[in-house]
Amino acid sequence: MVELKQAKLFESLPDAEMRSIEKQMKIVKHPKGHEIVVRGDGGVGFMVITDGKVSVKTVSGRTRELGPGDSFGEMALLDHEGRSATITADSDVTLATIPEWNFKPFLKEHPEVAYRLLQTLSQRIRQAEADS
């Protein structure tokens, strides 16, 4: 289990900013085997894994694992094109979430997090291009 401040997007942020972020996030738990996100569905939130592991299955059939400190769900909230992958709980999972309607104001309030999110998206694009 990781504390929210240990998540990759939030590492080294000032304590005051972390307290603000923590107040905006809701904790959600899912049992092993639950489909947290289904490809094509609308976005309901941005999620940071604090405990457990999930599998991400893309449209091409590729699967990768995410664990504590990793995040997902931002793409559907940014482009409103629906979820790009199906994400299933490989174990019992605890997530810190920001609902869709709070996501844009959250990014405006925390520009360093927005920048880190852009870096994460860039890494995913490079990986996808390398895999194709």
Order of alpha helices (4+ residues) and beta strands (2+ residues): alpha-beta-beta-beta-beta-beta-beta-alpha-beta-beta-alpha-alpha
